[in-house]
Amino acid sequence: MKMPTMPLRGLVLGSMLVFALPSRAEPNACSLLKPSDLNALLGGVAIATPNGGACKWTAPGSTRKLLAARLKASGRGAEMAFAGARSNAGKDGKSKVTDEAGIGDQAFAVQTSFGVSLFTLKQGRMFELQYWINAAGTAKDVEALRPVAMKAAAAF
């Protein structure tokens, strides 16, 4: 029985593309920032607690915290997740959304009831920072989080 050659050629070409692509090591969410990057933001010496693909940063004596999470999907999946998050941000009518320039390829901040979330898309990968201040986030909180997000994006 003669095998069709077109599907086989496509399969071989596809496997060559998959194996020819360089693999990119994904950074641990805690490695995106240093404690010194967060001391002022958290009001004390920052301590990281890893949790799978996420990291929780706290400081003794402070009620503020920062959660850093990276999306495992990359490429089109991360782009779609970013677009979905951007589309849904602020739909509750209570959260204020602002696009952020100079952080990754695309970024936006959301002032929420707990503080601020900042979503960043960089080279087909996405991460989120959640700055918990236990109060409604303000433009001042976004401003405080912005330099931290820029450092995280540089390490991502």
C-alpha positions in Angstrom: 0.0 0.0 0.0 1.4 3.4 -1.0 1.5 6.1 1.7 0.6 9.6 0.7 3.7 11.8 0.8 2.2 15.2 1.6 1.1 14.4 5.2 4.4 12.7 5.9 6.4 15.7 4.6 4.3 18.0 6.8 4.8 15.8 9.8 8.6 15.7 9.3 8.8 19.5 8.7 6.6 20.1 11.8 8.9 17.9 13.9 11.9 19.8 12.6 10.4 23.1 13.6 9.5 21.9 17.1 13.0 20.5 17.8 14.8 23.4 16.1 13.2 26.0 18.4 15.4 27.1 21.3 13.9 26.4 24.7 13.6 29.3 27.0 14.0 28.8 30.7 11.0 30.2 32.5 12.0 32.3 35.5 10.6 31.4 38.9 8.2 34.2 40.0 10.3 34.9 43.1 13.4 35.4 40.9 11.7 38.3 39.1 12.4 40.6 42.1 14.9 41.1 44.9 13.9 42.0 48.4 15.5 45.4 48.0 13.1 46.1 45.1 10.2 45.7 47.5 11.3 47.1 50.9 9.8 50.6 50.3 6.6 49.2 48.7 5.9 46.8 51.5 7.2 49.0 54.4 9.9 46.6 55.7 12.3 43.9 54.7 10.6 41.8 52.0 10.5 38.0 52.4 9.5 35.8 49.5 7.4 32.7 49.8 7.3 30.5 46.6 4.0 28.9 45.7 4.2 26.9 42.4 4.4 29.5 39.6 3.6 32.3 41.9 5.4 34.1 44.7 4.1 36.0 47.7 6.2 38.8 49.1 5.5 40.1 52.6 7.3 42.2 55.2 7.1 41.6 59.0 4.8 44.1 60.7 3.2 45.2 57.4 -0.3 44.3 56.2 0.8 45.0 52.6 1.9 42.2 50.3 2.8 41.6 46.7 1.8 38.5 44.7 3.8 37.8 41.5 2.5 35.1 39.1 3.6 34.1 35.7 1.3 32.4 33.2 2.5 29.0 32.1 1.1 29.5 28.6 3.3 31.3 26.0 2.9 32.6 22.5 -0.6 32.9 21.3 -2.1 31.4 24.5 -0.4 34.1 26.6 -1.5 36.8 24.1 -5.1 35.6 24.3 -5.0 35.5 28.1 -3.6 39.1 28.2 -6.3 40.3 25.8 -9.0 38.6 27.8 -7.7 40.1 31.0 -7.6 43.5 29.4 -11.0 43.2 28.0 -12.5 42.1 31.3 -10.7 44.6 33.5 -13.0 47.2 34.8 -16.2 45.5 33.7 -17.4 45.6 37.3 -17.7 49.4 37.0 -15.7 49.9 40.2 -12.2 49.3 38.9 -10.1 51.9 37.1 -7.9 50.6 34.2 -4.9 52.3 32.7 -2.5 51.2 30.0 1.1 51.3 31.1 3.9 52.3 28.8 7.5 51.1 29.1 6.7 47.9 30.9 7.2 44.8 28.7 5.6 44.9 25.3 2.2 45.7 26.7 0.9 46.3 30.2 -2.1 47.7 32.0 -2.9 48.4 35.7 -6.2 47.9 37.4 -7.1 49.8 40.6 -9.2 47.2 42.6 -10.9 47.0 45.9 -7.8 45.3 47.4 -5.1 47.5 45.8 -3.6 47.3 42.3 -3.1 44.5 39.7 -0.6 45.1 36.9 -0.6 42.7 33.9 2.4 42.5 31.6 2.9 40.8 28.3 6.5 40.4 27.2 7.9 38.3 24.3 4.8 36.1 24.2 4.7 35.5 28.0 2.6 37.1 30.6 2.9 37.9 34.3 0.8 39.6 36.9 1.7 41.6 40.0 -1.0 42.1 42.6 -0.2 44.8 45.2 -2.4 44.2 48.2 -2.9 47.3 50.4 -6.2 46.2 52.0 -7.9 49.2 50.6 -9.1 50.5 47.3 -6.2 51.1 44.9 -5.3 54.6 43.8 -3.2 56.2 41.1 -0.6 56.7 43.8 -0.5 53.0 44.3 -0.1 52.3 40.6 2.8 54.9 40.6 4.4 53.0 43.5 4.1 49.7 41.8 5.3 50.9 38.4 9.1 50.8 39.1 8.7 47.3 40.7 6.9 46.1 37.6 9.6 47.5 35.3 12.3 45.5 37.3 10.1 42.4 37.1 9.7 42.9 33.3 13.4 43.3 32.9 14.0 40.0 34.7 11.2 38.2 32.9 
